[in-house]
Amino acid sequence: MEQTTLSRYVKMMRKRYNLTQMELSEKSGVGLRFVRELEQGKQTLRLDKVNQILNLFGDEVGAVPMNKLDEQ
């Protein structure tokens, strides 16, 4: 799996807070396997679980409005 911007960000923040993958898993309430797959760049992940992790760092993933009218 290729690392993505999200996977690099989560890994960077985990290290910044001196957390192991196991500790991040426990603190966020998601499984260790999910944390590993996220950091490895798995392409299909549950958004709610991603946000459980990101919420520990004060962030979240969500929809970003796009102005389709400018592209026409």
N, C-alpha and C positions, 0 to 999 in steps of 0.2 A: 504494500500500500504506500502511496506517495503522501508525504506530509502536506497538509493544507495550511492556509493562514490560520484557521481556527485551531487546528491541532498544534501548531507551533505556539500560538498564543496561550492555550491551556497549559502546555508544558512549561512555558516561560513563567507564567503566573504561579504554577505549582511550585516551581523551584524558588521563585522570589519569596514565597511564604514558607519555604523550607518544609514542604510536605512530600511524603512519599506517595506513590500511586495508591497504596493501601489507605493511607490517612485521608487522602482526597476522596476516595471512595466512601469511607466511613462518614466523613463530615458532610458530604453532599447527599448521602443516602442512595447512591447508585452502586451497581456492582463493580468490582475490580476489573472484570473483563470489559465492561463498557468504557472505563477510564483508559484502559490499554488500547482498545480499538479507536477511541477518539484521538488519542495522542499519535497513533499510527496513521491516521488519516482515512479511516473507513468512510466510504462514500455515503452510506445510508445509515443514519442515526436518528433516534427519536428526539425530536426537538425539545420536548418537555424535560428529558433527562439531560440534554446539553445545557438547558437553562438552569437546572438544579445545580450543576457544577459552576456555571458562570455567575450565578447569584452569590456564591461565596466571595467572589471578587468584585461584586457590585455591578455586574454587567448582565446583559441578556441578548439573545438573538431574536430578531423579529422581522416582520415585513417592512420593507423600505419602499415608499411610494416612488413610482417612476412616472415621469411625464411623457406619456406615449405621443402626445400631440406634437411635441418638438421634433420627433423622429419622422413625421410624415411630410 
